[in-house]
Structure formats: structure tokens, C-alpha cells
């Protein structure tokens, strides 16, 4: 209860609800798989790094199947990344949590973004028409990923398209507590013309796809993945979703803020927390 309360203070109501709903999908996986013990809504781990402080760095992390949130705090500055959000099933149709849906707005607004592009913009954005494997690049074990910009830059977007892209980004950034999310979105907006939108797959109503939003200050990936449970499939499915939120250029886990803090307040002395 204390862990969930801290998450509630750190995240927006939407972010907290998404975290809780992802845990529910793990309960659904347990039910689908004959109560196998490797899935469970309580099989998540919570840790605190450092001691909560108004002046010294600290943070918390929740980690489990389809959910990783890393939350760094330094004074009034926070970093929520890397974050990994996922679900299988993405829409629970039976059992204890029937009716729960995960990442559907991120899916639908991503598709709407791609459909809003002109033919030439769409041609630039599309990295591949065929979506036949998992495409996320920034998942586990990919810290310090070097990733080139690909797709179409938002500098080629109309004002309406730019606003639509910002609304799509806010679906991910808005999992932060409102005040911090607003500051983060201001930073995203400053780099909007150097923000790139990339796509893999088709654009039909039932299409499976991957999209990436990448700028100097934000990396977002959304991917329809191959089915794993209750059966394995070589074809990506709308029922298995992975999404990633990262901060490029060294500030995942708040590492760049941490470096600056020690340089300015501890005379460059190495500290371990």
C-alpha cells in the first residue's frame, strides 16, 4: 500500500491506473495459462534508491512482467525513464478483470498520426511495409543505445500535424504527475522540428504496426509483438503490445542530472548510493 501511495504521488492518475491495469493483465495471463505461478498481479518488485530528500538525489523503481518504471528525483526535478509498458492480453475479455484495456489510445492515435500524413510524408515515414517481427529497439539491455533518426521530421508537418504529434507524445509523457509532465512537454515542444516519426507496417483499421518518435530529448516506441501466451505465434498481434519511453543523450535514470549534481555540489568526488 505504501509503494502504491508513493507511485500515486509521483504519477498522474492516468499513469497510476495504467500501472495497475498492466498488473491486472498478468493476472489474466495466469488465468489463461491454468494458474501458472510465473504470472500474477502481485509478482512485481519495488525498490527505493537513496533516501527521500529535498536536496539529495533519490528515486524508486517498480519492475515486473510488462512493467518497468524508473523514477529519479533531484529537488524539484524528476526523470521518468526508462519506462517499459506492455500487455498480453492487451484487452482482457474474461476472468477477474474482464473489460480492462491497455495502451489502446496509444495504438489508435499512433495510427491516426500515420494516416494524417500526406503521401510524400508517409513514404518518408515508413521504414517497411511488412510487419513480420518485433521491432522495438530500446527495450531491456539496450541502455546507451545509439539510434539514428529515421522517418519523417516534424519540420515537414503542418501546424495541425505538429499538434497531433504533441498529443500523441503526451499520452506517454502524461503518465508523469501533471506539473512535471507539463515541464517535460515544454522541453519536447522546443525540439519539435527535430523530432522524427517512423513507421513499420500497414494502416488498415486492424493493421499491426510499429512506430517510433525520436528527438534529442525523447524516444518513444510502440510495437505490436508476436503472441507468446497462451500460444506462440510468428505473426505480430494487436493483443501483445510493448511500448518504451526513454530520454536520449544520457539522462535515462537521471544519470546526467546526477552527474551535474556531483560536479557542482561534491567537487567531482565519486559517490555511490
LINTANOR-V690811 format. One record per pair of residues at least 4 apart in sequence whose C-alpha atoms are under 8 Angstrom apart, sorted by the first residue. I is the first residue (numbers start at 1). J is the second residue. If there is no record, write none. Layout:
i->I j->J
i->I j->J
//
This chain:
i->1 j->5
i->2 j->6
i->3 j->7
i->3 j->46
i->4 j->8
i->5 j->9
i->6 j->10
i->7 j->11
i->7 j->16
i->8 j->12
i->8 j->13
i->8 j->16
i->9 j->177
i->10 j->176
i->10 j->177
i->11 j->15
i->11 j->16
i->11 j->175
i->11 j->176
i->11 j->177
i->11 j->178
i->12 j->16
i->12 j->174
i->12 j->175
i->12 j->176
i->12 j->177
i->12 j->178
i->13 j->17
i->13 j->175
i->13 j->177
i->14 j->18
i->14 j->174
i->14 j->175
i->15 j->19
i->15 j->174
i->15 j->175
i->15 j->176
i->16 j->20
i->16 j->175
i->17 j->21
i->18 j->22
i->18 j->102
i->19 j->23
i->19 j->67
i->20 j->24
i->21 j->25
i->21 j->100
i->21 j->101
i->21 j->102
i->22 j->26
i->22 j->66
i->22 j->67
i->22 j->85
i->22 j->86
i->22 j->87
i->22 j->102
i->23 j->27
i->23 j->40
i->23 j->41
i->23 j->42
i->23 j->65
i->23 j->67
i->24 j->28
i->24 j->41
i->24 j->97
i->24 j->100
i->25 j->29
i->25 j->41
i->25 j->87
i->25 j->88
i->25 j->89
i->25 j->90
i->25 j->92
i->25 j->97
i->25 j->100
i->26 j->30
i->26 j->39
i->26 j->40
i->26 j->41
i->26 j->65
i->26 j->87
i->26 j->88
i->27 j->31
i->27 j->39
i->27 j->40
i->27 j->41
i->27 j->96
i->28 j->32
i->28 j->89
i->28 j->92
i->28 j->94
i->28 j->95
i->28 j->96
i->28 j->97
i->29 j->33
i->29 j->39
i->29 j->40
i->29 j->88
i->29 j->89
i->29 j->229
i->29 j->230
i->30 j->34
i->30 j->35
i->30 j->36
i->30 j->37
i->30 j->38
i->30 j->39
i->30 j->40
i->31 j->35
i->31 j->36
i->31 j->95
i->32 j->230
i->33 j->229
i->33 j->230
i->35 j->39
i->39 j->43
i->39 j->65
i->43 j->64
i->43 j->65
i->44 j->62
i->44 j->63
i->44 j->64
i->44 j->65
i->45 j->62
i->45 j->63
i->45 j->64
i->46 j->60
i->46 j->61
i->46 j->62
i->46 j->63
i->47 j->60
i->47 j->61
i->47 j->62
i->48 j->58
i->48 j->59
i->48 j->60
i->48 j->61
i->49 j->58
i->49 j->59
i->49 j->60
i->49 j->273
i->50 j->57
i->50 j->58
i->50 j->59
i->50 j->273
i->51 j->57
i->51 j->58
i->52 j->56
i->52 j->57
i->52 j->58
i->52 j->59
i->53 j->57
i->53 j->58
i->53 j->75
i->54 j->74
i->54 j->75
i->54 j->76
i->55 j->74
i->55 j->75
i->56 j->74
i->56 j->75
i->57 j->72
i->57 j->73
i->57 j->74
i->57 j->75
i->57 j->258
i->58 j->72
i->58 j->73
i->58 j->74
i->59 j->70
i->59 j->71
i->59 j->72
i->59 j->73
i->60 j->70
i->60 j->71
i->60 j->72
i->61 j->68
i->61 j->69
i->61 j->70
i->61 j->71
i->62 j->67
i->62 j->68
i->62 j->69
i->62 j->70
i->63 j->67
i->63 j->68
i->63 j->69
i->64 j->68
i->66 j->84
i->66 j->85
i->66 j->86
i->66 j->87
i->66 j->242
i->67 j->83
i->67 j->84
i->67 j->85
i->67 j->86
i->68 j->82
i->68 j->83
i->68 j->84
i->68 j->85
i->69 j->80
i->69 j->81
i->69 j->82
i->69 j->83
i->69 j->84
i->70 j->79
i->70 j->80
i->70 j->81
i->70 j->82
i->70 j->83
i->70 j->253
i->71 j->78
i->71 j->79
i->71 j->80
i->71 j->81
i->71 j->253
i->72 j->78
i->72 j->79
i->72 j->80
i->72 j->253
i->72 j->254
i->73 j->77
i->73 j->78
i->73 j->79
i->73 j->254
i->74 j->78
i->74 j->257
i->74 j->258
i->77 j->180
i->78 j->180
i->78 j->254
i->79 j->251
i->79 j->252
i->79 j->253
i->79 j->254
i->80 j->176
i->80 j->252
i->80 j->253
i->81 j->245
i->81 j->246
i->81 j->247
i->81 j->252
i->81 j->253
i->81 j->254
i->82 j->244
i->82 j->245
i->82 j->246
i->82 j->247
i->82 j->252
i->82 j->253
i->83 j->244
i->83 j->245
i->83 j->246
i->84 j->139
i->84 j->242
i->84 j->243
i->84 j->244
i->84 j->245
i->85 j->242
i->85 j->243
i->85 j->244
i->86 j->90
i->86 j->102
i->86 j->103
i->86 j->240
i->86 j->241
i->86 j->242
i->86 j->243
i->87 j->102
i->87 j->239
i->87 j->240
i->87 j->241
i->87 j->242
i->88 j->227
i->88 j->229
i->88 j->239
i->88 j->240
i->88 j->241
i->89 j->239
i->89 j->240
i->90 j->101
i->90 j->102
i->90 j->103
i->90 j->104
i->90 j->238
i->90 j->239
i->90 j->240
i->90 j->241
i->91 j->99
i->91 j->100
i->91 j->101
i->91 j->102
i->91 j->239
i->92 j->97
i->92 j->98
i->92 j->99
i->92 j->100
i->92 j->101
i->93 j->98
i->93 j->99
i->93 j->100
i->94 j->98
i->94 j->99
i->103 j->107
i->103 j->241
i->104 j->108
i->105 j->109
i->105 j->171
i->106 j->110
i->106 j->168
i->106 j->171
i->106 j->172
i->106 j->222
i->107 j->111
i->107 j->222
i->108 j->112
i->109 j->113
i->109 j->168
i->110 j->114
i->110 j->168
i->110 j->211
i->111 j->115
i->111 j->203
i->112 j->116
i->113 j->117
i->113 j->161
i->113 j->164
i->113 j->165
i->113 j->168
i->114 j->122
i->114 j->199
i->114 j->203
i->115 j->203
i->116 j->161
i->117 j->121
i->117 j->122
i->117 j->161
i->118 j->122
i->119 j->123
i->120 j->124
i->121 j->125
i->121 j->152
i->121 j->156
i->122 j->126
i->122 j->152
i->124 j->151
i->124 j->152
i->125 j->150
i->125 j->151
i->125 j->152
i->125 j->197
i->125 j->198
i->125 j->199
i->126 j->151
i->126 j->198
i->126 j->199
i->126 j->200
i->126 j->201
i->127 j->150
i->127 j->151
i->127 j->198
i->127 j->199
i->127 j->200
i->128 j->199
i->128 j->200
i->128 j->201
i->129 j->200
i->129 j->201
i->129 j->202
i->130 j->200
i->130 j->201
i->130 j->202
i->131 j->200
i->131 j->201
i->131 j->202
i->131 j->208
i->131 j->209
i->131 j->210
i->131 j->236
i->132 j->234
i->132 j->235
i->132 j->236
i->133 j->225
i->133 j->226
i->133 j->234
i->133 j->235
i->133 j->236
i->134 j->223
i->134 j->224
i->134 j->225
i->134 j->226
i->134 j->236
i->135 j->210
i->135 j->223
i->135 j->225
i->136 j->210
i->136 j->221
i->136 j->222
i->136 j->223
i->136 j->242
i->136 j->243
i->136 j->244
i->137 j->142
i->137 j->221
i->138 j->142
i->138 j->143
i->138 j->145
i->138 j->221
i->138 j->244
i->138 j->246
i->139 j->244
i->144 j->250
i->149 j->196
i->149 j->214
i->149 j->215
i->150 j->196
i->150 j->197
i->150 j->198
i->151 j->196
i->151 j->197
i->151 j->198
i->151 j->199
i->152 j->156
i->152 j->196
i->152 j->197
i->152 j->198
i->153 j->157
i->153 j->193
i->153 j->194
i->153 j->195
i->153 j->196
i->153 j->197
i->154 j->162
i->154 j->192
i->154 j->193
i->154 j->194
i->154 j->195
i->154 j->196
i->154 j->197
i->155 j->192
i->155 j->193
i->155 j->194
i->155 j->195
i->156 j->193
i->157 j->161
i->157 j->162
i->158 j->162
i->159 j->163
i->160 j->164
i->161 j->165
i->162 j->166
i->162 j->192
i->163 j->167
i->164 j->168
i->165 j->169
i->166 j->170
i->166 j->185
i->166 j->189
i->167 j->171
i->168 j->172
i->169 j->173
i->169 j->213
i->169 j->220
i->170 j->174
i->170 j->185
i->171 j->175
i->172 j->220
i->172 j->245
i->173 j->181
i->173 j->184
i->173 j->185
i->174 j->178
i->174 j->181
i->175 j->181
i->176 j->180
i->176 j->181
i->177 j->181
i->178 j->182
i->179 j->183
i->180 j->184
i->181 j->185
i->182 j->186
i->183 j->187
i->184 j->188
i->185 j->189
i->186 j->190
i->187 j->191
i->187 j->217
i->188 j->192
i->188 j->215
i->188 j->217
i->188 j->218
i->191 j->195
i->191 j->215
i->191 j->216
i->191 j->217
i->192 j->215
i->194 j->215
i->194 j->216
i->195 j->213
i->195 j->214
i->195 j->215
i->195 j->216
i->196 j->212
i->196 j->213
i->196 j->214
i->196 j->215
i->197 j->211
i->197 j->212
i->197 j->213
i->197 j->214
i->198 j->211
i->198 j->212
i->198 j->213
i->199 j->209
i->199 j->210
i->199 j->211
i->199 j->212
i->200 j->209
i->200 j->210
i->200 j->211
i->201 j->207
i->201 j->208
i->201 j->209
i->201 j->210
i->202 j->207
i->202 j->208
i->202 j->209
i->203 j->207
i->203 j->209
i->208 j->224
i->208 j->236
i->208 j->237
i->208 j->238
i->209 j->223
i->209 j->224
i->210 j->221
i->210 j->222
i->210 j->223
i->210 j->224
i->211 j->221
i->211 j->222
i->211 j->223
i->212 j->219
i->212 j->220
i->212 j->221
i->212 j->222
i->213 j->218
i->213 j->219
i->213 j->220
i->213 j->221
i->214 j->218
i->214 j->219
i->214 j->220
i->215 j->219
i->215 j->248
i->216 j->248
i->216 j->249
i->217 j->247
i->217 j->248
i->217 j->249
i->218 j->245
i->218 j->246
i->218 j->247
i->218 j->248
i->219 j->244
i->219 j->245
i->219 j->246
i->219 j->247
i->219 j->248
i->220 j->243
i->220 j->244
i->220 j->245
i->220 j->246
i->221 j->243
i->221 j->244
i->221 j->245
i->222 j->241
i->222 j->242
i->222 j->243
i->222 j->244
i->223 j->241
i->223 j->242
i->223 j->243
i->224 j->236
i->224 j->237
i->224 j->238
i->224 j->239
i->224 j->240
i->224 j->241
i->224 j->242
i->225 j->235
i->225 j->236
i->225 j->237
i->225 j->238
i->225 j->240
i->225 j->241
i->225 j->242
i->226 j->232
i->226 j->233
i->226 j->234
i->226 j->235
i->226 j->236
i->226 j->237
i->226 j->240
i->227 j->231
i->227 j->232
i->227 j->233
i->227 j->234
i->227 j->235
i->227 j->236
i->227 j->237
i->227 j->239
i->227 j->240
i->228 j->232
i->228 j->233
i->236 j->240
i->237 j->241
i->246 j->252
i->247 j->251
i->247 j->252
i->248 j->252
i->250 j->254
i->250 j->255
i->250 j->256
i->251 j->255
i->251 j->256
i->251 j->257
i->252 j->256
i->254 j->258
i->255 j->259
i->256 j->260
i->257 j->261
i->258 j->262
i->259 j->263
i->260 j->264
i->261 j->265
i->261 j->266
i->262 j->266
i->262 j->267
i->262 j->268
i->262 j->269
i->262 j->270
i->262 j->271
i->263 j->267
i->263 j->268
i->263 j->269
i->264 j->268
//
